[in-house]
């Protein structure tokens, strides 16, 4: 199967406030057309149905929320090579990115992976609103993605 090129995948549960930051970031990015060869995808709460993406795209840029103790809205770029390089999953996901990566490794070689982790302080049950620090951080995601894409010769 031929690779479809670059995937930017936002994951999270939009019904849990800041935990849905990855999906909110994708929605923000989708307001403008993607660069040629780049696909934006709302991955929702993850799940094994996303497994086939590891064989279809290279690289994959994940956007997800994490409770890592950093100030809410902090964006950290990680280039994970192993499942242990991903932050712990938040409980609102069906499966975490670690679980997904471990499963993908069983199928075949992994694409190049990047994770844009958005720090959050808590999940808000049954809230679709982002906290102000997380909402303000989302436009910075575009700059981080532009930097990663430029390393592949793709420009927004």
C-alpha positions in Angstrom: 0.0 0.0 0.0 1.4 3.4 -1.0 1.8 5.9 1.8 -0.7 8.8 1.8 2.0 11.1 3.1 1.8 13.2 6.3 -1.0 12.8 9.0 -1.7 15.3 11.7 -3.9 13.4 14.2 -5.7 15.1 17.1 -7.0 12.8 19.8 -9.0 13.5 23.0 -12.5 13.5 24.4 -14.2 16.8 23.7 -16.8 16.0 26.4 -14.1 16.2 29.1 -13.0 19.8 28.7 -9.3 20.2 28.3 -8.8 16.5 27.6 -10.2 17.3 24.2 -7.5 19.8 23.3 -6.1 17.6 20.5 -9.4 17.5 18.7 -10.0 21.2 19.3 -6.5 21.8 17.7 -7.5 19.8 14.6 -10.7 21.8 14.3 -8.7 25.0 14.4 -6.2 23.7 11.8 -9.0 22.7 9.5 -10.2 26.3 9.2 -7.5 26.6 6.4 -6.8 24.1 3.7 -4.0 21.6 4.5 -0.8 21.8 2.6 -0.6 19.3 -0.3 0.2 15.8 1.1 -1.0 16.7 4.6 -4.1 15.2 6.1 -5.8 16.5 9.3 -7.8 13.9 11.2 -10.0 14.1 14.3 -9.1 10.8 16.0 -11.6 11.2 18.8 -10.8 9.1 21.8 -8.4 6.9 19.9 -8.9 3.2 19.7 -7.6 0.4 17.7 -9.4 1.6 14.6 -6.5 4.1 14.3 -4.0 1.3 14.0 -4.1 1.1 10.2 -2.9 4.7 10.0 0.6 3.6 11.1 0.9 1.8 7.7 -0.7 4.5 5.6 1.2 7.7 6.7 4.7 8.7 7.4 5.2 10.8 9.4 2.4 11.0 11.9 2.1 14.1 14.1 -0.1 13.4 17.2 -1.8 16.2 19.2 -3.0 15.2 22.6 -3.5 16.5 26.1 -1.4 15.4 29.0 -1.3 15.9 32.7 2.4 16.2 33.1 2.7 18.8 35.9 3.6 21.6 33.6 1.6 24.8 33.5 -1.7 24.4 31.6 -1.3 25.4 27.9 2.4 24.4 27.8 3.2 22.7 24.5 5.9 20.1 24.4 7.2 18.4 21.2 8.3 14.9 21.7 9.8 12.6 19.0 8.9 9.2 20.6 10.7 6.2 19.4 9.3 3.7 21.9 5.9 3.3 23.6 7.5 4.4 26.9 8.4 7.8 25.4 4.6 8.7 25.3 3.2 10.4 28.4 0.7 8.3 30.4 -2.7 8.2 28.9 -5.6 10.1 30.4 -8.5 8.0 31.6 -11.0 9.5 29.1 -9.3 7.7 26.2 -10.4 4.2 25.2 -6.8 3.3 24.8 -3.8 5.5 25.1 -1.2 6.4 22.5 1.2 4.1 24.2 -1.2 1.1 23.7 -1.7 2.1 20.1 2.1 2.4 19.5 2.8 -1.0 21.1 0.2 -2.6 18.9 1.5 -0.9 15.8 5.0 -2.2 16.5 3.6 -5.8 16.2 2.2 -5.1 12.7 5.4 -3.7 11.2 7.9 -0.9 11.1 6.7 2.4 12.6 6.5 5.7 10.7 8.3 8.7 12.1 6.3 10.0 15.0 5.9 13.3 16.7 3.7 14.2 19.7 2.6 17.7 20.5 1.6 17.3 24.1 -0.6 20.1 25.5 -0.4 20.3 29.3 -3.6 20.4 31.2 -4.4 20.6 34.9 -7.5 18.5 35.0 -10.4 17.0 33.0 -13.8 18.7 33.4 -16.6 16.1 33.3 -19.3 16.9 30.7 -17.8 20.1 29.6 -17.0 21.0 26.0 -15.2 24.2 26.9 -11.4 24.5 27.1 -9.9 26.4 30.0 -8.5 29.8 29.1 -4.8 28.8 29.3 -5.4 25.7 27.0 -7.6 27.7 24.5 -5.0 30.4 24.2 -2.2 27.8 23.5 -4.0 26.2 20.5 -2.9 28.7 17.9 0.8 28.0 18.8 0.1 24.4 17.7 0.1 25.6 14.1 3.6 27.0 14.4 4.9 23.8 15.9 3.3 21.8 13.1 4.7 24.2 10.5 8.2 23.7 11.9 7.9 19.9 11.8 6.5 20.0 8.3 9.2 22.3 7.0 11.8 19.6 8.1 10.1 17.4 5.4 10.0 20.2 2.8 6.3 20.9 3.3 5.2 24.5 4.0 1.9 25.8 5.3 
